[in-house]
Amino acid sequence: MAGALVSAVSWRSVFLMNVVLGAVVLALVPKVRESRDPEAQQVDWGGLVTFSGSLFLLAMFFVEGPDQGWAGAAALGSLIGAAVFMALFVAVELRVQRPMFDLSLFRRPTFIVVVCQPFTITFGFVVLLVYLPQYFQGVGGHSSTASGALLLPLTLPVLALPLIAGRIAGRLPLRVMLAASSALIAAGSVWLVVLQPGDSWVSLAGPLLVFGVGVGSAFGVMDNAAVSVVPVERSGMASGIFNTMRITGESVAIAGAGALLASLTDSDLGHQASLLTNAQAKSLSGDAVQGRLSGSLDALPAGSRDAARAAVGHALTTAMHTTLSRSRYWPCSARSPPTPWCATANSTAADRTPSPRLAHS
């Protein structure tokens, strides 16, 4: 729907759609029963400020890294600042009587697994949701509507499966459901290393469907699992921690994956496209990741544009393969069983095919 709106109206119409959906949600809010903590007195401003500051600086690290250099003052300063704010956050939460994050809950292994699961799952899901349409448009040559249609095997299961998975969860142990979801996500990530510019819906439907089924089934059980392992009066706080981890995962995923894609594409393009200057390679890399490649190509001499498009297409595709192969590490932890998808997590993404070079004119 978003792709069709962008093509038919403009990108601004997507936000108007969110306004309509938000109005519907607000109208239904009074009908939702809410749990309350009778001992809660005030907002934990110290925890709110320090945690938000840490997350902001961590995102800045990923934003500044590709442009200023990962060892540059801006990137390292942001990373150090994020660590300092996180240490302050822990110190504040240990002192506050009713903290925003009750850190004592992290002594429960089950709670740790449940609240970390959305971080690991959304990391892979959001990367695909944000960067695949731009890949399809930038180097694949698809329209915004066609790019949205290509993502339907990924998004439809996420929309439909949570209701079904919630019913299945009543009959199966939570660990079985989450393990199965993680396995499907890992399998979909591995399968997606076949991704190439101009791929058809048929070739993409399989891996995206497997990935979408894994995410949709996990979304159906994670929310309830997060609040079921704490007392009822603390369920709001547990739900808050769960959703904070989810949003944190999304924020870090978008910033980190974008930085990784831009850096890998720029590095590969710099080696393969000998005619391009460093500035041209960096501009092509950034625009390719963002799905607006035509502007940078138009700035090149007409005789080198086709070769430049082929080179940047190969570079971004290789970067996507690497990023997708790394995202499958997330379902695996140090305590994961020796399953095939975890045992092979350190294998290479795929054999790299020779890339086209820009010939000297």
Secondary structure by P-SEA (a helix, b strand, c coil): caaaaaaaccaaaaaaaaaaaaaaaaaacccbbbbbcccccccaaaaaaaaaaaaaaaaaaaaaccccccccaaaaaaaaaaaaaaaaaaaaaaccccccccccccccaaaaaaaaaaaaaaaaaaaaaccaaaaaaacccccaaaaaaaaccccccccccaaaaaaaaacccaaaaaaaaaaaaaaaaaaacccccccccccccaaaaaaaaaaaaaaacaaaaaaaaccccaaaaaaaaaaaaaaaaaaaaaaaaaaaaaaaaaaaaaaccccccaaaaaaaaaaaaaccaaaaaaacccccaaaaaaaaaaaaaaaaaaaaaaaacccccccccccccccccccccccccbbbbbccc
